[in-house]
Every structure is written in C-alpha cells, then in structure tokens.
Amino acid sequence: MSDSNLVYSTETGRIKQPKEAPELDVKLFKDGAVRIERQTKGRKGKGVMLVVGIDPSAHDLKKLAKTLKSKMGQGGAVKDGIIEIQGDDRDKLKGLLEQQGFKVKIAGG
C-alpha cells in the first residue's frame, strides 16, 4: 500500500494532506500594458471592471486592490490574479493605475 494516498490510519487517525499552492495562470501582455476590461457575464447584469495583466510576483495584488477599492469607493475582489472592481468608471480607474506607475489600456466596449 502506498503512503502517498493515505488519508486515515487506525493508529493515528486522519492524515492531513499538504495542500499544493495553485499555479496562477496570469495573462501578461507583450507590450507591458495593463488592460481594464468590463464584464457583465454571469453577474445578473451587474458590471465589473477587470484589471488584467499585472504580474503577481512583482506586485502585491491584494494591497493594490484595497487601495483601488478605497479610492474608487466601490467593492471588489482579487480572483486568479485578476483584480475585480465593481461598477463602470474605467476612466477614473485608469487614472488611479497610471498614478501607481502602470501603463494602462482600456479594452473592450
């Protein structure tokens, strides 16, 4: 019997499995620009702005998202290396990101 798939032992009880860190598949663009996309799909018509193309190894996404959310006065989240900000004020978000030193493009319609 292999110990790699062991989840319970009668001697010691439940065996905790080490969780592997998920590998983030972040979309980075060749021109180095960050894209702001608008998405309503699967959100019951409520729009969110997606900030795509920030390298998570170079920037703290949670800290950046918190700063953006507070300055925008809106909610949001960080999911799979993408910052989601509620609402549709892409021009204001673009200005805030440019103040942080990012090259920004507005993508989509």
C-alpha positions as CSV (number, residue, x, y, z in Angstrom):
1,M,0.0,0.0,0.0
2,S,1.3,3.4,-0.9
3,D,1.6,6.1,1.8
4,S,1.1,8.9,-0.8
5,N,-2.7,8.4,-0.9
6,L,-3.2,7.6,2.8
7,V,-5.9,9.7,4.4
8,Y,-6.7,7.7,7.5
9,S,-4.8,5.4,9.7
10,T,-6.3,3.3,12.5
11,E,-3.2,4.1,14.6
12,T,-3.0,7.9,14.2
13,G,-6.4,8.9,12.8
14,R,-6.9,11.3,10.0
15,I,-3.8,12.1,8.0
16,K,-3.6,15.8,6.8
17,Q,-2.6,16.1,3.2
18,P,-0.2,19.0,2.3
19,K,-2.0,21.5,0.1
20,E,-0.2,22.4,-3.1
21,A,-0.1,26.1,-3.9
22,P,-2.2,26.6,-7.0
23,E,-0.3,27.8,-10.1
24,L,-1.7,31.1,-11.2
25,D,-2.2,31.3,-15.0
26,V,-1.9,35.1,-15.3
27,K,-2.4,36.7,-18.6
28,L,0.6,39.0,-19.2
29,F,0.8,41.1,-22.4
30,K,3.9,41.6,-24.5
31,D,3.6,45.4,-24.6
32,G,3.7,45.5,-20.8
33,A,0.4,47.3,-20.5
34,V,-2.3,46.6,-18.0
35,R,-5.8,46.2,-19.5
36,I,-9.1,47.3,-18.0
37,E,-12.0,45.2,-19.2
38,R,-15.7,45.4,-18.5
39,Q,-17.6,42.2,-17.8
40,T,-21.3,41.6,-17.0
41,K,-21.5,37.9,-18.0
42,G,-22.7,35.7,-15.2
43,R,-23.3,38.6,-12.8
44,K,-27.0,39.2,-13.3
45,G,-26.4,42.3,-15.4
46,K,-24.2,44.0,-12.8
47,G,-21.0,45.2,-14.4
48,V,-17.5,44.9,-13.0
49,M,-14.1,46.2,-14.2
50,L,-11.3,43.6,-14.5
51,V,-7.7,44.7,-14.2
52,V,-5.8,42.2,-16.2
53,G,-2.0,41.9,-16.9
54,I,-0.4,42.7,-13.5
55,D,2.4,40.4,-12.6
56,P,1.6,39.0,-9.1
57,S,5.2,38.2,-8.4
58,A,6.2,41.9,-8.9
59,H,3.2,43.5,-7.2
60,D,1.0,42.7,-4.1
61,L,-2.4,42.4,-5.8
62,K,-4.4,42.4,-2.5
63,K,-2.8,45.6,-1.4
64,L,-3.3,47.2,-4.8
65,A,-6.9,46.1,-4.9
66,K,-7.5,47.5,-1.5
67,T,-6.1,50.9,-2.5
68,L,-8.1,51.0,-5.7
69,K,-11.4,49.9,-4.0
70,S,-11.0,52.6,-1.3
71,K,-10.1,55.4,-3.8
72,M,-13.0,54.3,-6.1
73,G,-15.4,54.0,-3.2
74,Q,-16.6,50.6,-4.5
75,G,-16.2,46.9,-3.7
76,G,-14.3,44.3,-5.4
77,A,-12.1,41.2,-5.1
78,V,-8.9,39.5,-6.3
79,K,-9.5,36.2,-8.1
80,D,-7.0,34.2,-10.0
81,G,-4.5,37.0,-10.4
82,I,-7.2,39.4,-11.7
83,I,-8.5,42.4,-9.8
84,E,-12.2,42.9,-10.0
85,I,-13.7,46.4,-9.1
86,Q,-17.5,46.8,-9.1
87,G,-19.1,49.5,-11.3
88,D,-18.1,51.0,-14.6
89,D,-15.9,54.1,-14.2
90,R,-13.0,52.9,-16.2
91,D,-11.6,56.4,-16.9
92,K,-11.2,57.0,-13.1
93,L,-9.7,53.6,-12.6
94,K,-7.2,54.2,-15.5
95,G,-6.1,57.4,-13.8
96,L,-5.5,55.7,-10.5
97,L,-3.5,52.9,-12.1
98,E,-1.4,55.4,-14.0
99,Q,-0.7,57.2,-10.7
100,Q,0.7,53.9,-9.4
101,G,3.1,53.8,-12.4
102,F,1.3,51.4,-14.7
103,K,0.9,51.7,-18.5
104,V,-2.9,51.2,-18.9
105,K,-5.2,50.5,-21.9
106,I,-8.9,50.3,-21.8
107,A,-10.0,47.1,-23.6
108,G,-13.4,46.2,-24.9
109,G,-16.5,48.3,-25.4
